């Protein structure tokens, strides 16, 4: 599953895109520092837009930690969406790409193959997430997952949920059923590029196991 993502788009461009969609964004803690990063990893701090209670089409832009400790201490960085409604604490996780890893066919290759997924029709995306408070670390977020769509299936059996742009406001409204929103994007929505090792020496992708 996704344990690494990218965000290199500036915050001004992000806010303009929300404004174009008539989604009102407030910054209750001041405008977050959104430094360009090619790798945002588990327990790192990243920007999210979370719902504002009783305000349809609005959200708060804040920085929060990715993952909270689970019952046995392992980080909860991905969370299955099937059969759940998520009637509170929804958020949009801001990214311009995310990574998946596959096992190499060459037994001499020690590192897994790394693949970057990006949208074909927009420079950045919103990943469906939820957030919660934890007594030890404060507020944190996790990414929701579902069965892999056609663009992701050659690389992994599960995937995080990149929301359609016309569903961003709906995800910030807990009255909209989650089942109407949480699904893979249509085939051809995502581009995939190999990050490492260099494509010239890489094996073809194999299905990664969760």
Secondary structure, DSSP 8 states (H G I E B T S, - for coil): ---EEEE-S-HHHHHHHHHHTT-EEE-TT-S-----EEEEETT-EEEEEEE-TT-TTEEEEEEEEE-EE-TTS-EE-EEE-TT----S-EEEEEESEEEEEE--S-TT--S-EEEEEEESS-S-EEEEEEEEEETTTEEEEEEEEEE--TTTTTTBSEEE-B--GGGHHHHT-TTS-GGGT-S---TTSEEEEEEES-GGG------B--
